[in-house]
């Protein structure tokens, strides 16, 4: 019985030995495969080590070359180079219209404004077309000039007073004094002629209302305080049509700047306004020799 039991255990152990032998064979195969992979990896590692060695040599040679290429500058040269790298662009400026303060920049706007207001006051004192001239057989142009000449004399006095105050009182010396004087006289002449035309066409009351309305429109569209491009579209459209805009442009060039094409454009426009207004006033003066009920009994009086 003991032999039988031992034989059974031996048989069972033999099966375990057989199974273990199979497992050992599989493990041996895996070890052989891993050994082959290890050999390949070791070969690649050897090749990479060689490439790393060559790259290290190349890097060392390049660093040596870069070190030799660095200039041996002193401290001054280094500071200049650093400044050039930090701020590579320089700006050269030239003042073509130098102004010491805001007053010189705003004066070209207030001069035409004062002259326009002076014209309003002048025509409150003087008649646009003198009745005595209408009572003569003289042509309309002589009647218009008879009313315009004394107003222009008053305007010239206003110009002299304004420029004197600017020079003596405020210390503003025009860059081109003779040109500024002549252009300012042209400005006041154009303003007076335009106002005379409105008064002769529309009558005293309506003409003064139209003159004040024109003044308000010019204040907003002349571009004297801020660039006209920042104004609403309505005033940008009016800017090239009204005379004060050209008065401001011309005086800017003559007071603190250099004359350019804008000055001659302003002169041409103001001369056109002057001549055109006098022509219309002359035509109206010729018609005013005929009295109508509207002139005898105007609908609006001031």
C-alpha positions, 0 to 999 in steps of 0.5 A, a space after each residue: 500500500 505504501 508503494 502504491 501511494 508512493 508510485 502515485 505521487 511519483 507519477 503526479 510529480 513526473 507530470 509537474 516536472 513535465 510541465 515545468 520543463 515546458 515552462 522552462 523551454 518557453 522562458 529560455 526562448 524568451 531569454 534568447 530573444 531578449 538577448 538579441 534585442 539587447 545586443 541590437 540596442 547595445 550596437 545602436 548605443 555604441 553608434 549614438 555615442 560616436 555621433 554624440 562624440 562627433 557633435 560635441 567636437 563640432 560644438 566645441 569648435 563652433 564655440 571657439 569660432 564664435 568666441 574669436 568672432 566677438 569683437 573686443 570692444 571697450 566699455 564705450 563701444 559696448 554702451 553704444 552698441 547696446 543703445 543701438 540695439 535697444 533703440 534702433 530708430 532715430 527721429 530728426 525733426 524740423 520746425 517749419 511753423 514754430 509757435 511758442 504757445 497755444 496763443 499763436 496757434 489760435 490767433 489766426 482764428 480770432 483775427 478773422 472772427 474779430 474782423 467779421 464782428 467788426 464788419 457787423 458793427 461797421 454796417 450798423 453805423 454806415 449804410 450799405 448803399 448811401 441814399 445820396 448816391 442813389 439820388 444821383 445819375 451815377 452808375 450802380 458800381 459807384 453807389 456800391 463803392 460809395 458805401 464800401 469805401 468808408 467801411 473799408 477805411 474803418 476796416 483798415 483801422 481795425 486791422 492796424 489796431 488788431 495787429 498792433 495789439 498782437 505785436 505790442 500787447 501780446 508779443 506775437 511777431 508774424 513771420 511775414 509781417 508785411 504779408 500778414 498786414 496785406 492779407 488781413 486787409 484783404 480778409 476784412 475787405 472780403 468780409 465787408 463786401 460780403 456783408 454789404 451784399 447781404 444787406 443790400 439784397 435782403 434789407 437791413 433787418 433780414 441782412 443782419 440776421 443772415 450775417 449773424 447766421 453766416 457768422 455762426 456757421 463759420 465759427 463751427 466750420 472754419 477749423 480754427 480751434 480743432 481740425 475740421 476733420 473732427 467736425 460733423 459732416 455738415 460743417 466739413 461740407 461747409 468748410 471750403 465754401 465759407 470765407 473765414 476758412 480761407 482767412 484762417 488758413 492764410 493767417 496761419 501761414 503768415 503768422 507762424 508758418 511758411 506760405 504754400 499753395 493754401 495761401 494763394 488759394 485763400 487769396 484767390 478765393 477772397 478776391 473772388 468773394 470781394 469782386 463778386 460781392 461788389 458786383 452783386 451790390 452794384 447790380 442791386 444799387 442800380 435796382 434800388 433807384 426804383 422804390 417799391 412798397 416793400 422798401 417803403 413799408 418793410 415787413 421786418 425792421 430793426 
